[in-house]
Amino acid sequence: MKALILSDIHGNLPALEAIIGRDGDYDVCLFLGDVVDYGPFPKECIQFLREEMDVGVLGNHDNAIARNVDCGCRGDFKQFSEETRAWHRTLVDEQDLQFLRGLPLLARVQLDGKCALLAHATPQGDLFRYLQEEQLDRAVDGVTAEIVILGHTHIQFKKEVGRSIVLNPGSVGLARDGGGACYALWCDGQIHLRRIEYDVQRTIVALEKAPVSQATKEGLSAILRGAKPR
């Protein structure tokens, strides 16, 4: 089995297309939440998930746009999130929002006989907490899954924690640990972390046309080019 594992797409269609161009021959598509906010192509990315996703969970940004509530994101990203979400509300329709509202907080899937738990931020279904590496042991304690797959932090990693493997595929659309489009693959019992280049300039050019402040355009563009947030 080949499972494509995606998280935090954030409206970045060129990044998503680059991944599909390289590893589009998957059997199963798994999604860890946050398809909207920040990037210029939310509707197209939602449409991809509606057509291709097999199992997925809700992210804090998905929840915010779908239910018109705060996303609880990092303070240094709050302006970026609020401004782009207001714009995204003009780009998506009610069917898109219904799709997002239908995503669960937690999901389980069998990968070649192994149980994988999917969640956005924590294995308990918290949408907002940013787990640090030293907090993983306690967060995974008591979880009955051989693989725990999380998103939210935009930082890619794979780590053995107790009897589980904890995996974060990183962010497709707005990596916080350098440039590129990040994702993971499950291939016949093996986990592979992937990071590939994509047409960043296409994303930035589309973002420049957005009805958001120049500060938001410049801040997001810097991260898209690979600058690490402080």
C-alpha positions as CSV (number, residue, x, y, z in Angstrom):
1,M,0.0,0.0,0.0
2,K,1.1,3.5,-0.8
3,A,-0.5,6.2,1.4
4,L,0.0,9.9,0.7
5,I,0.0,11.9,4.0
6,L,-0.7,15.6,3.7
7,S,-1.1,18.3,6.3
8,D,-1.4,22.1,6.4
9,I,-2.0,22.7,2.7
10,H,-3.1,26.3,3.5
11,G,-4.4,27.2,0.0
12,N,-1.0,26.6,-1.7
13,L,-2.0,24.8,-4.9
14,P,1.4,24.9,-6.7
15,A,2.9,23.1,-3.7
16,L,0.1,20.5,-3.7
17,E,0.4,20.0,-7.5
18,A,4.2,19.5,-7.2
19,I,3.6,16.7,-4.7
20,I,0.9,15.1,-6.8
21,G,3.2,15.3,-9.8
22,R,5.9,13.3,-8.0
23,D,3.8,10.9,-5.9
24,G,0.3,10.9,-7.4
25,D,0.2,7.1,-7.7
26,Y,-1.0,6.6,-4.2
27,D,-3.6,4.1,-3.0
28,V,-4.9,6.2,-0.1
29,C,-4.8,9.9,0.6
30,L,-4.7,11.0,4.3
31,F,-5.1,14.6,5.5
32,L,-4.2,16.1,8.9
33,G,-6.1,19.3,8.6
34,D,-5.8,23.0,7.6
35,V,-6.5,23.4,3.9
36,V,-7.4,27.1,4.2
37,D,-5.9,30.4,5.3
38,Y,-2.6,32.0,4.1
39,G,-2.4,30.8,0.5
40,P,-4.2,32.1,-2.6
41,F,-6.0,29.0,-3.8
42,P,-8.3,27.7,-1.0
43,K,-11.2,26.6,-3.2
44,E,-9.0,24.6,-5.5
45,C,-7.3,22.8,-2.6
46,I,-10.6,22.0,-1.0
47,Q,-11.8,20.6,-4.3
48,F,-8.8,18.3,-4.4
49,L,-9.6,17.0,-0.9
50,R,-13.3,16.5,-1.8
51,E,-12.2,14.4,-4.8
52,E,-9.1,12.6,-3.5
53,M,-9.1,12.4,0.3
54,D,-9.9,9.0,1.8
55,V,-9.5,9.8,5.5
56,G,-9.0,13.3,7.0
57,V,-9.4,15.4,10.1
58,L,-10.3,18.9,11.0
59,G,-7.7,21.6,11.5
60,N,-8.0,24.8,13.6
61,H,-8.1,27.0,10.5
62,D,-10.7,24.8,8.8
63,N,-12.8,25.0,11.9
64,A,-12.4,28.8,12.1
65,I,-13.6,29.4,8.5
66,A,-16.3,26.8,8.6
67,R,-17.8,28.0,11.9
68,N,-16.8,31.6,11.9
69,V,-14.7,31.4,15.1
70,D,-11.2,32.2,16.1
71,C,-8.5,29.8,14.9
72,G,-6.3,30.1,18.0
73,C,-3.1,30.2,15.9
74,R,0.3,31.5,17.0
75,G,0.4,35.2,17.8
76,D,2.9,36.1,15.2
77,F,0.6,34.5,12.5
78,K,-2.7,36.0,13.8
79,Q,-2.8,38.9,11.4
80,F,-1.9,36.7,8.5
81,S,-4.6,34.3,9.4
82,E,-7.4,36.8,10.1
83,E,-6.7,38.8,6.9
84,T,-6.5,35.8,4.6
85,R,-9.5,34.1,6.2
86,A,-11.7,37.1,5.5
87,W,-10.5,36.9,1.9
88,H,-11.0,33.1,1.7
89,R,-14.6,33.5,2.9
90,T,-15.3,35.3,-0.4
91,L,-13.7,32.5,-2.5
92,V,-15.3,29.4,-1.0
93,D,-19.0,28.4,-1.1
94,E,-21.4,26.7,1.2
95,Q,-20.6,23.2,-0.1
96,D,-16.9,23.8,0.7
97,L,-17.8,24.9,4.2
98,Q,-20.1,21.9,4.7
99,F,-17.2,19.6,3.7
100,L,-15.0,21.2,6.3
101,R,-17.7,21.0,9.0
102,G,-18.0,17.3,8.3
103,L,-14.3,16.6,9.1
104,P,-13.9,14.8,12.4
105,L,-11.4,15.7,15.2
106,L,-9.9,12.2,15.2
107,A,-9.8,9.3,12.7
108,R,-8.3,5.9,12.6
109,V,-7.1,4.0,9.5
110,Q,-5.4,0.6,8.9
111,L,-2.1,0.8,7.1
112,D,-1.0,-2.7,6.1
113,G,-2.4,-4.1,9.3
114,K,-1.1,-1.3,11.6
115,C,-3.5,1.1,13.3
116,A,-2.8,4.7,12.6
117,L,-4.5,7.5,14.6
118,L,-4.9,10.8,12.7
119,A,-5.3,14.2,14.6
120,H,-4.5,17.8,13.8
121,A,-2.7,19.0,16.9
122,T,-2.9,16.3,19.7
123,P,-4.0,12.7,19.9
124,Q,-6.8,13.8,22.2
125,G,-8.4,16.0,19.5
126,D,-7.2,19.4,20.8
127,L,-7.1,21.7,17.7
128,F,-5.0,24.4,19.2
129,R,-2.1,23.0,21.3
130,Y,1.4,23.2,19.9
131,L,3.1,20.0,21.1
132,Q,6.8,20.3,21.8
133,E,9.1,17.3,21.3
134,E,9.6,16.9,25.0
135,Q,5.8,16.7,25.5
136,L,5.2,13.9,23.1
137,D,5.7,11.1,25.7
138,R,2.9,12.4,27.9
139,A,0.6,13.2,24.9
140,V,0.9,9.7,23.4
141,D,0.7,7.9,26.8
142,G,-2.4,5.7,26.7
143,V,-3.0,6.0,23.0
144,T,-3.7,2.6,21.4
145,A,-2.3,3.1,18.0
146,E,1.0,1.9,16.5
147,I,1.3,5.1,14.4
148,V,0.2,8.6,15.5
149,I,0.1,11.1,12.7
150,L,-0.2,14.8,13.6
151,G,0.1,18.2,11.9
152,H,-0.4,21.8,13.1
153,T,3.2,22.7,13.9
154,H,4.4,22.9,10.2
155,I,7.5,21.1,11.4
156,Q,8.4,17.7,9.9
157,F,9.5,14.8,12.1
158,K,9.3,11.1,12.8
159,K,10.0,9.8,16.3
160,E,9.5,6.6,18.3
161,V,7.6,7.3,21.4
162,G,7.0,4.3,23.6
163,R,5.3,1.7,21.5
164,S,4.2,4.2,18.9
165,I,5.8,6.0,16.0
166,V,4.7,9.7,16.0
167,L,4.8,11.3,12.6
168,N,4.3,14.9,11.4
169,P,4.5,15.2,7.6
170,G,5.2,18.9,7.9
171,S,3.3,21.5,5.9
172,V,2.5,21.2,2.3
173,G,1.9,24.9,1.9
174,L,3.8,26.9,4.5
175,A,6.7,25.0,6.0
176,R,8.1,26.6,9.1
177,D,11.4,24.6,9.0
178,G,12.7,25.8,5.7
179,G,11.3,26.0,2.2
180,G,9.7,23.4,-0.1
181,A,6.5,21.4,0.1
182,C,6.5,18.8,2.9
183,Y,4.6,15.6,3.1
184,A,5.1,11.9,4.0
185,L,4.5,8.5,2.4
186,W,3.6,5.2,3.8
187,C,5.0,2.6,1.4
188,D,4.6,-1.1,2.2
189,G,5.2,-0.7,5.9
190,Q,7.9,2.1,5.7
191,I,7.5,5.8,6.5
192,H,9.3,8.3,4.3
193,L,9.5,12.0,4.9
194,R,9.6,14.1,1.7
195,R,10.3,17.7,0.9
196,I,10.3,19.0,-2.7
197,E,10.7,22.2,-4.5
198,Y,7.8,23.8,-6.3
199,D,6.9,27.0,-8.1
200,V,6.9,29.4,-5.1
201,Q,6.8,32.4,-7.3
202,R,3.5,31.4,-8.8
203,T,2.0,31.3,-5.2
204,I,3.6,34.6,-4.3
205,V,2.3,36.4,-7.5
206,A,-1.2,35.2,-6.8
207,L,-0.9,36.3,-3.1
208,E,0.3,39.8,-4.3
209,K,-3.2,40.2,-5.9
210,A,-5.0,39.4,-2.6
211,P,-7.0,42.1,-0.8
212,V,-4.8,41.9,2.3
213,S,-2.3,44.3,3.8
214,Q,1.2,44.6,2.4
215,A,2.6,43.5,5.7
216,T,0.7,40.2,5.4
217,K,1.8,39.7,1.8
218,E,5.5,40.4,2.7
219,G,5.4,38.2,5.9
220,L,3.8,35.2,4.1
221,S,6.1,35.6,1.0
222,A,9.2,35.5,3.2
223,I,8.1,32.2,4.8
224,L,7.2,30.8,1.4
225,R,10.7,31.6,0.2
226,G,12.1,29.6,3.1
227,A,12.6,32.1,5.9
228,K,12.0,30.5,9.3
229,P,9.6,32.3,11.6
230,R,11.2,33.5,14.9
